[in-house]
Amino acid sequence: MLDALADYRALLAEDDVRVAVSDLDGVLRVFDTTPWAALDEQLGLPRGSAFRAVLRDPLLEDVTRGRATHEAWRESILSTLRDQGVPAARARRAIGTWADDRGRLDTDVLDLLGSAQREGIEVFVLTNGTDRVREELEELLAHEDPAVPTPRRFGDLLDPHGERVLNTAELGEAKPDPAAFALAHARIERVLGRAVPRCCVAFLDDSASHTEGAEEFGWRAVRLHRA
């Protein structure tokens, strides 16, 4: 991971790079993976069942494109779990446990983006998100440690309700589709009020398909690998 951040820092230092775009989940916001095993135990299902039920749900593609809601996604997950023999009340409790996890901000990524911003780089987040992303970011912001120095706080980097949060559920297309990058780039140009050559955008994501899609679109990209 540190190598990837060093590569991204070097990319941001290039004279022609004027915009930094970071993925959210898996990059700027991270989640502990151990609760998946606890959810499997809570559900009484084999290891890996909760992860598959949630992140392999067929409705997720529509959710990230704004064609279905987070609530509908949860109901679809519930249906999957019920089909596997999990009692409805138990399944709803487990889904609630998963849905209430807001994750945490990665301070290394936050510091890097904050430093870039102070050097004059325009910072945006592009996430394959849901209709709850802004609400979740607001909750993260509300729980930030007041002891953390001001330049290292998420609220100083981005407004959770601002236009620099590029949520695919609002854009209508999701990474790695070319249309998602085109819509995101158009939003960036609108927010900045000027044309931005694609090669001037530096993108950070933890998905190989997303970084490849970004590069095919014309952005410059670094993939963040986590152990």
Biotite code that builds the C-alpha atoms (Angstrom):
import biotite.structure as struc

atoms = struc.array([
    struc.Atom([0.000, 0.000, 0.000], chain_id="A", res_id=1, res_name="MET", atom_name="CA", element="C"),
    struc.Atom([2.761, 2.449, 0.906], chain_id="A", res_id=2, res_name="LEU", atom_name="CA", element="C"),
    struc.Atom([4.383, 1.889, -2.486], chain_id="A", res_id=3, res_name="ASP", atom_name="CA", element="C"),
    struc.Atom([1.108, 2.747, -4.214], chain_id="A", res_id=4, res_name="ALA", atom_name="CA", element="C"),
    struc.Atom([0.714, 5.910, -2.164], chain_id="A", res_id=5, res_name="LEU", atom_name="CA", element="C"),
    struc.Atom([4.280, 6.881, -3.011], chain_id="A", res_id=6, res_name="ALA", atom_name="CA", element="C"),
    struc.Atom([3.489, 6.325, -6.701], chain_id="A", res_id=7, res_name="ASP", atom_name="CA", element="C"),
    struc.Atom([0.339, 8.423, -6.400], chain_id="A", res_id=8, res_name="TYR", atom_name="CA", element="C"),
    struc.Atom([2.204, 11.177, -4.572], chain_id="A", res_id=9, res_name="ARG", atom_name="CA", element="C"),
    struc.Atom([4.757, 11.220, -7.373], chain_id="A", res_id=10, res_name="ALA", atom_name="CA", element="C"),
    struc.Atom([1.986, 11.378, -9.961], chain_id="A", res_id=11, res_name="LEU", atom_name="CA", element="C"),
    struc.Atom([0.377, 14.320, -8.175], chain_id="A", res_id=12, res_name="LEU", atom_name="CA", element="C"),
    struc.Atom([3.737, 16.103, -8.264], chain_id="A", res_id=13, res_name="ALA", atom_name="CA", element="C"),
    struc.Atom([3.771, 16.028, -12.080], chain_id="A", res_id=14, res_name="GLU", atom_name="CA", element="C"),
    struc.Atom([3.528, 19.570, -13.429], chain_id="A", res_id=15, res_name="ASP", atom_name="CA", element="C"),
    struc.Atom([0.482, 18.902, -15.603], chain_id="A", res_id=16, res_name="ASP", atom_name="CA", element="C"),
    struc.Atom([-1.625, 17.088, -12.980], chain_id="A", res_id=17, res_name="VAL", atom_name="CA", element="C"),
    struc.Atom([-4.211, 19.476, -11.594], chain_id="A", res_id=18, res_name="ARG", atom_name="CA", element="C"),
    struc.Atom([-6.980, 17.174, -10.332], chain_id="A", res_id=19, res_name="VAL", atom_name="CA", element="C"),
    struc.Atom([-6.860, 14.274, -7.864], chain_id="A", res_id=20, res_name="ALA", atom_name="CA", element="C"),
    struc.Atom([-9.745, 11.782, -7.900], chain_id="A", res_id=21, res_name="VAL", atom_name="CA", element="C"),
    struc.Atom([-9.871, 9.105, -5.217], chain_id="A", res_id=22, res_name="SER", atom_name="CA", element="C"),
    struc.Atom([-12.117, 6.120, -4.817], chain_id="A", res_id=23, res_name="ASP", atom_name="CA", element="C"),
    struc.Atom([-14.004, 6.023, -1.523], chain_id="A", res_id=24, res_name="LEU", atom_name="CA", element="C"),
    struc.Atom([-14.535, 2.489, -0.222], chain_id="A", res_id=25, res_name="ASP", atom_name="CA", element="C"),
    struc.Atom([-11.351, 0.472, 0.019], chain_id="A", res_id=26, res_name="GLY", atom_name="CA", element="C"),
    struc.Atom([-9.230, 3.593, -0.417], chain_id="A", res_id=27, res_name="VAL", atom_name="CA", element="C"),
    struc.Atom([-10.276, 6.682, 1.545], chain_id="A", res_id=28, res_name="LEU", atom_name="CA", element="C"),
    struc.Atom([-12.783, 4.742, 3.658], chain_id="A", res_id=29, res_name="ARG", atom_name="CA", element="C"),
    struc.Atom([-11.910, 1.266, 4.869], chain_id="A", res_id=30, res_name="VAL", atom_name="CA", element="C"),
    struc.Atom([-13.814, -1.463, 6.664], chain_id="A", res_id=31, res_name="PHE", atom_name="CA", element="C"),
    struc.Atom([-12.669, -4.180, 9.034], chain_id="A", res_id=32, res_name="ASP", atom_name="CA", element="C"),
    struc.Atom([-13.109, -7.556, 7.314], chain_id="A", res_id=33, res_name="THR", atom_name="CA", element="C"),
    struc.Atom([-13.427, -9.632, 10.494], chain_id="A", res_id=34, res_name="THR", atom_name="CA", element="C"),
    struc.Atom([-17.153, -8.883, 11.025], chain_id="A", res_id=35, res_name="PRO", atom_name="CA", element="C"),
    struc.Atom([-17.989, -11.032, 7.986], chain_id="A", res_id=36, res_name="TRP", atom_name="CA", element="C"),
    struc.Atom([-17.093, -14.159, 9.964], chain_id="A", res_id=37, res_name="ALA", atom_name="CA", element="C"),
    struc.Atom([-19.159, -12.902, 12.897], chain_id="A", res_id=38, res_name="ALA", atom_name="CA", element="C"),
    struc.Atom([-22.121, -12.356, 10.575], chain_id="A", res_id=39, res_name="LEU", atom_name="CA", element="C"),
    struc.Atom([-21.785, -15.893, 9.214], chain_id="A", res_id=40, res_name="ASP", atom_name="CA", element="C"),
    struc.Atom([-21.896, -17.180, 12.785], chain_id="A", res_id=41, res_name="GLU", atom_name="CA", element="C"),
    struc.Atom([-24.871, -14.963, 13.610], chain_id="A", res_id=42, res_name="GLN", atom_name="CA", element="C"),
    struc.Atom([-26.717, -16.265, 10.561], chain_id="A", res_id=43, res_name="LEU", atom_name="CA", element="C"),
    struc.Atom([-25.717, -19.883, 11.165], chain_id="A", res_id=44, res_name="GLY", atom_name="CA", element="C"),
    struc.Atom([-24.308, -20.180, 7.641], chain_id="A", res_id=45, res_name="LEU", atom_name="CA", element="C"),
    struc.Atom([-20.992, -21.463, 6.214], chain_id="A", res_id=46, res_name="PRO", atom_name="CA", element="C"),
    struc.Atom([-18.021, -19.109, 6.091], chain_id="A", res_id=47, res_name="ARG", atom_name="CA", element="C"),
    struc.Atom([-18.276, -16.583, 3.274], chain_id="A", res_id=48, res_name="GLY", atom_name="CA", element="C"),
    struc.Atom([-22.076, -16.725, 3.031], chain_id="A", res_id=49, res_name="SER", atom_name="CA", element="C"),
    struc.Atom([-22.731, -13.223, 4.369], chain_id="A", res_id=50, res_name="ALA", atom_name="CA", element="C"),
    struc.Atom([-20.110, -11.671, 2.067], chain_id="A", res_id=51, res_name="PHE", atom_name="CA", element="C"),
    struc.Atom([-21.634, -13.387, -0.981], chain_id="A", res_id=52, res_name="ARG", atom_name="CA", element="C"),
    struc.Atom([-25.182, -12.490, 0.002], chain_id="A", res_id=53, res_name="ALA", atom_name="CA", element="C"),
    struc.Atom([-24.311, -8.816, 0.347], chain_id="A", res_id=54, res_name="VAL", atom_name="CA", element="C"),
    struc.Atom([-21.671, -8.064, -2.268], chain_id="A", res_id=55, res_name="LEU", atom_name="CA", element="C"),
    struc.Atom([-22.753, -10.598, -4.885], chain_id="A", res_id=56, res_name="ARG", atom_name="CA", element="C"),
    struc.Atom([-26.393, -9.565, -4.734], chain_id="A", res_id=57, res_name="ASP", atom_name="CA", element="C"),
    struc.Atom([-27.685, -9.094, -8.308], chain_id="A", res_id=58, res_name="PRO", atom_name="CA", element="C"),
    struc.Atom([-29.399, -5.822, -7.388], chain_id="A", res_id=59, res_name="LEU", atom_name="CA", element="C"),
    struc.Atom([-26.105, -4.145, -6.448], chain_id="A", res_id=60, res_name="LEU", atom_name="CA", element="C"),
    struc.Atom([-25.334, -3.211, -10.058], chain_id="A", res_id=61, res_name="GLU", atom_name="CA", element="C"),
    struc.Atom([-28.606, -1.275, -10.251], chain_id="A", res_id=62, res_name="ASP", atom_name="CA", element="C"),
    struc.Atom([-28.034, 0.315, -6.831], chain_id="A", res_id=63, res_name="VAL", atom_name="CA", element="C"),
    struc.Atom([-24.682, 1.784, -7.906], chain_id="A", res_id=64, res_name="THR", atom_name="CA", element="C"),
    struc.Atom([-26.341, 3.242, -10.995], chain_id="A", res_id=65, res_name="ARG", atom_name="CA", element="C"),
    struc.Atom([-29.187, 4.866, -9.115], chain_id="A", res_id=66, res_name="GLY", atom_name="CA", element="C"),
    struc.Atom([-31.781, 2.453, -10.475], chain_id="A", res_id=67, res_name="ARG", atom_name="CA", element="C"),
    struc.Atom([-32.498, 0.875, -7.096], chain_id="A", res_id=68, res_name="ALA", atom_name="CA", element="C"),
    struc.Atom([-32.185, 2.034, -3.490], chain_id="A", res_id=69, res_name="THR", atom_name="CA", element="C"),
    struc.Atom([-30.091, 0.853, -0.584], chain_id="A", res_id=70, res_name="HIS", atom_name="CA", element="C"),
    struc.Atom([-33.324, -0.209, 1.088], chain_id="A", res_id=71, res_name="GLU", atom_name="CA", element="C"),
    struc.Atom([-34.273, -2.373, -1.899], chain_id="A", res_id=72, res_name="ALA", atom_name="CA", element="C"),
    struc.Atom([-30.789, -3.886, -1.810], chain_id="A", res_id=73, res_name="TRP", atom_name="CA", element="C"),
    struc.Atom([-31.243, -4.838, 1.839], chain_id="A", res_id=74, res_name="ARG", atom_name="CA", element="C"),
    struc.Atom([-34.583, -6.463, 1.047], chain_id="A", res_id=75, res_name="GLU", atom_name="CA", element="C"),
    struc.Atom([-32.965, -8.432, -1.769], chain_id="A", res_id=76, res_name="SER", atom_name="CA", element="C"),
    struc.Atom([-30.243, -9.627, 0.610], chain_id="A", res_id=77, res_name="ILE", atom_name="CA", element="C"),
    struc.Atom([-32.929, -10.623, 3.100], chain_id="A", res_id=78, res_name="LEU", atom_name="CA", element="C"),
    struc.Atom([-34.669, -12.679, 0.437], chain_id="A", res_id=79, res_name="SER", atom_name="CA", element="C"),
    struc.Atom([-31.402, -14.475, -0.367], chain_id="A", res_id=80, res_name="THR", atom_name="CA", element="C"),
    struc.Atom([-30.798, -15.288, 3.286], chain_id="A", res_id=81, res_name="LEU", atom_name="CA", element="C"),
    struc.Atom([-34.377, -16.470, 3.772], chain_id="A", res_id=82, res_name="ARG", atom_name="CA", element="C"),
    struc.Atom([-33.937, -18.795, 0.782], chain_id="A", res_id=83, res_name="ASP", atom_name="CA", element="C"),
    struc.Atom([-30.931, -20.257, 2.612], chain_id="A", res_id=84, res_name="GLN", atom_name="CA", element="C"),
    struc.Atom([-33.095, -21.067, 5.616], chain_id="A", res_id=85, res_name="GLY", atom_name="CA", element="C"),
    struc.Atom([-32.248, -18.124, 7.874], chain_id="A", res_id=86, res_name="VAL", atom_name="CA", element="C"),
    struc.Atom([-35.216, -16.935, 9.988], chain_id="A", res_id=87, res_name="PRO", atom_name="CA", element="C"),
    struc.Atom([-36.406, -13.466, 8.956], chain_id="A", res_id=88, res_name="ALA", atom_name="CA", element="C"),
    struc.Atom([-35.759, -11.798, 12.329], chain_id="A", res_id=89, res_name="ALA", atom_name="CA", element="C"),
    struc.Atom([-32.224, -13.179, 12.519], chain_id="A", res_id=90, res_name="ARG", atom_name="CA", element="C"),
    struc.Atom([-31.498, -12.142, 8.936], chain_id="A", res_id=91, res_name="ALA", atom_name="CA", element="C"),
    struc.Atom([-32.765, -8.599, 9.546], chain_id="A", res_id=92, res_name="ARG", atom_name="CA", element="C"),
    struc.Atom([-30.582, -8.234, 12.643], chain_id="A", res_id=93, res_name="ARG", atom_name="CA", element="C"),
    struc.Atom([-27.519, -9.358, 10.702], chain_id="A", res_id=94, res_name="ALA", atom_name="CA", element="C"),
    struc.Atom([-28.292, -7.043, 7.790], chain_id="A", res_id=95, res_name="ILE", atom_name="CA", element="C"),
    struc.Atom([-28.740, -4.185, 10.248], chain_id="A", res_id=96, res_name="GLY", atom_name="CA", element="C"),
    struc.Atom([-25.351, -4.931, 11.816], chain_id="A", res_id=97, res_name="THR", atom_name="CA", element="C"),
    struc.Atom([-23.701, -4.814, 8.396], chain_id="A", res_id=98, res_name="TRP", atom_name="CA", element="C"),
    struc.Atom([-25.565, -1.705, 7.224], chain_id="A", res_id=99, res_name="ALA", atom_name="CA", element="C"),
    struc.Atom([-24.748, 0.259, 10.379], chain_id="A", res_id=100, res_name="ASP", atom_name="CA", element="C"),
    struc.Atom([-20.989, -0.109, 9.880], chain_id="A", res_id=101, res_name="ASP", atom_name="CA", element="C"),
    struc.Atom([-19.744, 3.230, 8.559], chain_id="A", res_id=102, res_name="ARG", atom_name="CA", element="C"),
    struc.Atom([-16.100, 2.137, 8.345], chain_id="A", res_id=103, res_name="GLY", atom_name="CA", element="C"),
    struc.Atom([-13.265, 4.535, 9.119], chain_id="A", res_id=104, res_name="ARG", atom_name="CA", element="C"),
    struc.Atom([-11.167, 7.021, 7.217], chain_id="A", res_id=105, res_name="LEU", atom_name="CA", element="C"),
    struc.Atom([-7.672, 5.956, 6.147], chain_id="A", res_id=106, res_name="ASP", atom_name="CA", element="C"),
    struc.Atom([-5.511, 8.728, 7.558], chain_id="A", res_id=107, res_name="THR", atom_name="CA", element="C"),
    struc.Atom([-2.617, 7.992, 5.190], chain_id="A", res_id=108, res_name="ASP", atom_name="CA", element="C"),
    struc.Atom([-4.837, 8.573, 2.152], chain_id="A", res_id=109, res_name="VAL", atom_name="CA", element="C"),
    struc.Atom([-6.554, 11.513, 3.826], chain_id="A", res_id=110, res_name="LEU", atom_name="CA", element="C"),
    struc.Atom([-3.191, 13.126, 4.591], chain_id="A", res_id=111, res_name="ASP", atom_name="CA", element="C"),
    struc.Atom([-1.989, 12.612, 1.023], chain_id="A", res_id=112, res_name="LEU", atom_name="CA", element="C"),
    struc.Atom([-5.096, 14.151, -0.502], chain_id="A", res_id=113, res_name="LEU", atom_name="CA", element="C"),
    struc.Atom([-5.086, 16.986, 2.013], chain_id="A", res_id=114, res_name="GLY", atom_name="CA", element="C"),
    struc.Atom([-1.457, 17.761, 1.231], chain_id="A", res_id=115, res_name="SER", atom_name="CA", element="C"),
    struc.Atom([-2.224, 17.766, -2.492], chain_id="A", res_id=116, res_name="ALA", atom_name="CA", element="C"),
    struc.Atom([-5.140, 20.093, -1.933], chain_id="A", res_id=117, res_name="GLN", atom_name="CA", element="C"),
    struc.Atom([-2.963, 22.533, -0.021], chain_id="A", res_id=118, res_name="ARG", atom_name="CA", element="C"),
    struc.Atom([-0.555, 22.493, -2.970], chain_id="A", res_id=119, res_name="GLU", atom_name="CA", element="C"),
    struc.Atom([-3.365, 23.637, -5.261], chain_id="A", res_id=120, res_name="GLY", atom_name="CA", element="C"),
    struc.Atom([-4.586, 20.276, -6.578], chain_id="A", res_id=121, res_name="ILE", atom_name="CA", element="C"),
    struc.Atom([-8.368, 20.036, -6.923], chain_id="A", res_id=122, res_name="GLU", atom_name="CA", element="C"),
    struc.Atom([-9.652, 17.000, -5.010], chain_id="A", res_id=123, res_name="VAL", atom_name="CA", element="C"),
    struc.Atom([-12.701, 14.863, -5.802], chain_id="A", res_id=124, res_name="PHE", atom_name="CA", element="C"),
    struc.Atom([-14.017, 11.450, -4.753], chain_id="A", res_id=125, res_name="VAL", atom_name="CA", element="C"),
    struc.Atom([-15.529, 9.043, -7.292], chain_id="A", res_id=126, res_name="LEU", atom_name="CA", element="C"),
    struc.Atom([-17.405, 6.146, -5.722], chain_id="A", res_id=127, res_name="THR", atom_name="CA", element="C"),
    struc.Atom([-19.605, 3.323, -6.928], chain_id="A", res_id=128, res_name="ASN", atom_name="CA", element="C"),
    struc.Atom([-22.016, 4.378, -4.231], chain_id="A", res_id=129, res_name="GLY", atom_name="CA", element="C"),
    struc.Atom([-25.624, 4.156, -3.159], chain_id="A", res_id=130, res_name="THR", atom_name="CA", element="C"),
    struc.Atom([-28.298, 6.654, -2.278], chain_id="A", res_id=131, res_name="ASP", atom_name="CA", element="C"),
    struc.Atom([-26.926, 6.595, 1.304], chain_id="A", res_id=132, res_name="ARG", atom_name="CA", element="C"),
    struc.Atom([-23.349, 7.694, 0.583], chain_id="A", res_id=133, res_name="VAL", atom_name="CA", element="C"),
    struc.Atom([-23.760, 11.319, 1.594], chain_id="A", res_id=134, res_name="ARG", atom_name="CA", element="C"),
    struc.Atom([-25.586, 10.359, 4.777], chain_id="A", res_id=135, res_name="GLU", atom_name="CA", element="C"),
    struc.Atom([-22.799, 7.922, 5.661], chain_id="A", res_id=136, res_name="GLU", atom_name="CA", element="C"),
    struc.Atom([-20.100, 10.522, 5.008], chain_id="A", res_id=137, res_name="LEU", atom_name="CA", element="C"),
    struc.Atom([-21.960, 13.005, 7.187], chain_id="A", res_id=138, res_name="GLU", atom_name="CA", element="C"),
    struc.Atom([-21.965, 10.464, 10.021], chain_id="A", res_id=139, res_name="GLU", atom_name="CA", element="C"),
    struc.Atom([-18.232, 9.853, 9.561], chain_id="A", res_id=140, res_name="LEU", atom_name="CA", element="C"),
    struc.Atom([-17.684, 13.593, 9.719], chain_id="A", res_id=141, res_name="LEU", atom_name="CA", element="C"),
    struc.Atom([-19.769, 13.870, 12.895], chain_id="A", res_id=142, res_name="ALA", atom_name="CA", element="C"),
    struc.Atom([-17.630, 11.231, 14.606], chain_id="A", res_id=143, res_name="HIS", atom_name="CA", element="C"),
    struc.Atom([-14.244, 12.654, 13.670], chain_id="A", res_id=144, res_name="GLU", atom_name="CA", element="C"),
    struc.Atom([-11.911, 12.951, 16.637], chain_id="A", res_id=145, res_name="ASP", atom_name="CA", element="C"),
    struc.Atom([-11.779, 16.638, 17.648], chain_id="A", res_id=146, res_name="PRO", atom_name="CA", element="C"),
    struc.Atom([-8.206, 16.062, 18.823], chain_id="A", res_id=147, res_name="ALA", atom_name="CA", element="C"),
    struc.Atom([-7.097, 15.436, 15.246], chain_id="A", res_id=148, res_name="VAL", atom_name="CA", element="C"),
    struc.Atom([-5.372, 18.534, 13.795], chain_id="A", res_id=149, res_name="PRO", atom_name="CA", element="C"),
    struc.Atom([-7.661, 20.498, 11.492], chain_id="A", res_id=150, res_name="THR", atom_name="CA", element="C"),
    struc.Atom([-5.763, 19.885, 8.214], chain_id="A", res_id=151, res_name="PRO", atom_name="CA", element="C"),
    struc.Atom([-6.166, 16.127, 8.713], chain_id="A", res_id=152, res_name="ARG", atom_name="CA", element="C"),
    struc.Atom([-9.954, 16.096, 8.988], chain_id="A", res_id=153, res_name="ARG", atom_name="CA", element="C"),
    struc.Atom([-12.228, 14.836, 6.249], chain_id="A", res_id=154, res_name="PHE", atom_name="CA", element="C"),
    struc.Atom([-14.440, 17.907, 6.566], chain_id="A", res_id=155, res_name="GLY", atom_name="CA", element="C"),
    struc.Atom([-11.521, 20.081, 5.515], chain_id="A", res_id=156, res_name="ASP", atom_name="CA", element="C"),
    struc.Atom([-11.018, 17.972, 2.410], chain_id="A", res_id=157, res_name="LEU", atom_name="CA", element="C"),
    struc.Atom([-14.566, 17.566, 1.124], chain_id="A", res_id=158, res_name="LEU", atom_name="CA", element="C"),
    struc.Atom([-18.111, 18.630, 1.890], chain_id="A", res_id=159, res_name="ASP", atom_name="CA", element="C"),
    struc.Atom([-20.149, 15.378, 2.136], chain_id="A", res_id=160, res_name="PRO", atom_name="CA", element="C"),
    struc.Atom([-23.043, 17.169, 0.470], chain_id="A", res_id=161, res_name="HIS", atom_name="CA", element="C"),
    struc.Atom([-20.960, 19.026, -2.099], chain_id="A", res_id=162, res_name="GLY", atom_name="CA", element="C"),
    struc.Atom([-20.415, 18.454, -5.797], chain_id="A", res_id=163, res_name="GLU", atom_name="CA", element="C"),
    struc.Atom([-16.901, 17.119, -5.329], chain_id="A", res_id=164, res_name="ARG", atom_name="CA", element="C"),
    struc.Atom([-18.386, 13.843, -4.122], chain_id="A", res_id=165, res_name="VAL", atom_name="CA", element="C"),
    struc.Atom([-19.009, 12.055, -7.422], chain_id="A", res_id=166, res_name="LEU", atom_name="CA", element="C"),
    struc.Atom([-21.451, 9.280, -6.571], chain_id="A", res_id=167, res_name="ASN", atom_name="CA", element="C"),
    struc.Atom([-22.301, 6.900, -9.411], chain_id="A", res_id=168, res_name="THR", atom_name="CA", element="C"),
    struc.Atom([-25.776, 6.366, -7.934], chain_id="A", res_id=169, res_name="ALA", atom_name="CA", element="C"),
    struc.Atom([-26.344, 10.034, -8.769], chain_id="A", res_id=170, res_name="GLU", atom_name="CA", element="C"),
    struc.Atom([-24.381, 10.075, -12.030], chain_id="A", res_id=171, res_name="LEU", atom_name="CA", element="C"),
    struc.Atom([-26.349, 7.097, -13.405], chain_id="A", res_id=172, res_name="GLY", atom_name="CA", element="C"),
    struc.Atom([-23.363, 4.994, -14.529], chain_id="A", res_id=173, res_name="GLU", atom_name="CA", element="C"),
    struc.Atom([-20.786, 3.028, -12.539], chain_id="A", res_id=174, res_name="ALA", atom_name="CA", element="C"),
    struc.Atom([-17.081, 2.281, -12.799], chain_id="A", res_id=175, res_name="LYS", atom_name="CA", element="C"),
    struc.Atom([-15.496, 0.838, -14.866], chain_id="A", res_id=176, res_name="PRO", atom_name="CA", element="C"),
    struc.Atom([-17.991, 1.799, -17.594], chain_id="A", res_id=177, res_name="ASP", atom_name="CA", element="C"),
    struc.Atom([-16.550, 4.537, -19.862], chain_id="A", res_id=178, res_name="PRO", atom_name="CA", element="C"),
    struc.Atom([-19.766, 6.510, -19.381], chain_id="A", res_id=179, res_name="ALA", atom_name="CA", element="C"),
    struc.Atom([-19.091, 6.767, -15.645], chain_id="A", res_id=180, res_name="ALA", atom_name="CA", element="C"),
    struc.Atom([-15.714, 8.396, -16.220], chain_id="A", res_id=181, res_name="PHE", atom_name="CA", element="C"),
    struc.Atom([-17.175, 10.683, -18.873], chain_id="A", res_id=182, res_name="ALA", atom_name="CA", element="C"),
    struc.Atom([-19.941, 11.848, -16.529], chain_id="A", res_id=183, res_name="LEU", atom_name="CA", element="C"),
    struc.Atom([-17.468, 12.291, -13.676], chain_id="A", res_id=184, res_name="ALA", atom_name="CA", element="C"),
    struc.Atom([-15.112, 14.284, -15.884], chain_id="A", res_id=185, res_name="HIS", atom_name="CA", element="C"),
    struc.Atom([-17.937, 16.515, -17.087], chain_id="A", res_id=186, res_name="ALA", atom_name="CA", element="C"),
    struc.Atom([-18.915, 17.179, -13.468], chain_id="A", res_id=187, res_name="ARG", atom_name="CA", element="C"),
    struc.Atom([-15.314, 18.047, -12.599], chain_id="A", res_id=188, res_name="ILE", atom_name="CA", element="C"),
    struc.Atom([-15.165, 20.548, -15.465], chain_id="A", res_id=189, res_name="GLU", atom_name="CA", element="C"),
    struc.Atom([-18.492, 22.059, -14.417], chain_id="A", res_id=190, res_name="ARG", atom_name="CA", element="C"),
    struc.Atom([-17.412, 22.435, -10.797], chain_id="A", res_id=191, res_name="VAL", atom_name="CA", element="C"),
    struc.Atom([-14.073, 23.998, -11.772], chain_id="A", res_id=192, res_name="LEU", atom_name="CA", element="C"),
    struc.Atom([-15.629, 26.131, -14.483], chain_id="A", res_id=193, res_name="GLY", atom_name="CA", element="C"),
    struc.Atom([-13.042, 25.244, -17.094], chain_id="A", res_id=194, res_name="ARG", atom_name="CA", element="C"),
    struc.Atom([-11.963, 22.516, -19.481], chain_id="A", res_id=195, res_name="ALA", atom_name="CA", element="C"),
    struc.Atom([-9.665, 19.904, -17.967], chain_id="A", res_id=196, res_name="VAL", atom_name="CA", element="C"),
    struc.Atom([-7.532, 17.716, -20.241], chain_id="A", res_id=197, res_name="PRO", atom_name="CA", element="C"),
    struc.Atom([-8.046, 14.093, -19.289], chain_id="A", res_id=198, res_name="ARG", atom_name="CA", element="C"),
    struc.Atom([-4.316, 13.567, -18.825], chain_id="A", res_id=199, res_name="CYS", atom_name="CA", element="C"),
    struc.Atom([-4.366, 16.147, -16.039], chain_id="A", res_id=200, res_name="CYS", atom_name="CA", element="C"),
    struc.Atom([-6.474, 13.928, -13.771], chain_id="A", res_id=201, res_name="VAL", atom_name="CA", element="C"),
    struc.Atom([-4.768, 11.495, -11.355], chain_id="A", res_id=202, res_name="ALA", atom_name="CA", element="C"),
    struc.Atom([-7.007, 8.649, -10.171], chain_id="A", res_id=203, res_name="PHE", atom_name="CA", element="C"),
    struc.Atom([-6.507, 6.338, -7.163], chain_id="A", res_id=204, res_name="LEU", atom_name="CA", element="C"),
    struc.Atom([-8.579, 3.149, -6.807], chain_id="A", res_id=205, res_name="ASP", atom_name="CA", element="C"),
    struc.Atom([-8.186, -0.321, -5.343], chain_id="A", res_id=206, res_name="ASP", atom_name="CA", element="C"),
    struc.Atom([-9.794, -2.110, -8.298], chain_id="A", res_id=207, res_name="SER", atom_name="CA", element="C"),
    struc.Atom([-7.751, -3.192, -11.304], chain_id="A", res_id=208, res_name="ALA", atom_name="CA", element="C"),
    struc.Atom([-10.752, -2.936, -13.622], chain_id="A", res_id=209, res_name="SER", atom_name="CA", element="C"),
    struc.Atom([-11.460, 0.592, -12.395], chain_id="A", res_id=210, res_name="HIS", atom_name="CA", element="C"),
    struc.Atom([-7.904, 1.853, -12.862], chain_id="A", res_id=211, res_name="THR", atom_name="CA", element="C"),
    struc.Atom([-7.754, 0.199, -16.283], chain_id="A", res_id=212, res_name="GLU", atom_name="CA", element="C"),
    struc.Atom([-11.055, 1.826, -17.222], chain_id="A", res_id=213, res_name="GLY", atom_name="CA", element="C"),
    struc.Atom([-9.778, 5.202, -16.058], chain_id="A", res_id=214, res_name="ALA", atom_name="CA", element="C"),
    struc.Atom([-6.607, 4.866, -18.104], chain_id="A", res_id=215, res_name="GLU", atom_name="CA", element="C"),
    struc.Atom([-8.569, 3.853, -21.193], chain_id="A", res_id=216, res_name="GLU", atom_name="CA", element="C"),
    struc.Atom([-10.644, 7.002, -20.693], chain_id="A", res_id=217, res_name="PHE", atom_name="CA", element="C"),
    struc.Atom([-7.471, 9.090, -20.563], chain_id="A", res_id=218, res_name="GLY", atom_name="CA", element="C"),
    struc.Atom([-6.962, 9.658, -16.848], chain_id="A", res_id=219, res_name="TRP", atom_name="CA", element="C"),
    struc.Atom([-3.697, 8.641, -15.224], chain_id="A", res_id=220, res_name="ARG", atom_name="CA", element="C"),
    struc.Atom([-4.240, 6.007, -12.564], chain_id="A", res_id=221, res_name="ALA", atom_name="CA", element="C"),
    struc.Atom([-2.596, 4.206, -9.668], chain_id="A", res_id=222, res_name="VAL", atom_name="CA", element="C"),
    struc.Atom([-3.998, 1.071, -8.116], chain_id="A", res_id=223, res_name="ARG", atom_name="CA", element="C"),
    struc.Atom([-3.886, 0.841, -4.320], chain_id="A", res_id=224, res_name="LEU", atom_name="CA", element="C"),
    struc.Atom([-3.145, -2.703, -3.106], chain_id="A", res_id=225, res_name="HIS", atom_name="CA", element="C"),
    struc.Atom([-4.124, -3.631, 0.434], chain_id="A", res_id=226, res_name="ARG", atom_name="CA", element="C"),
    struc.Atom([-2.727, -6.707, 2.170], chain_id="A", res_id=227, res_name="ALA", atom_name="CA", element="C"),
])
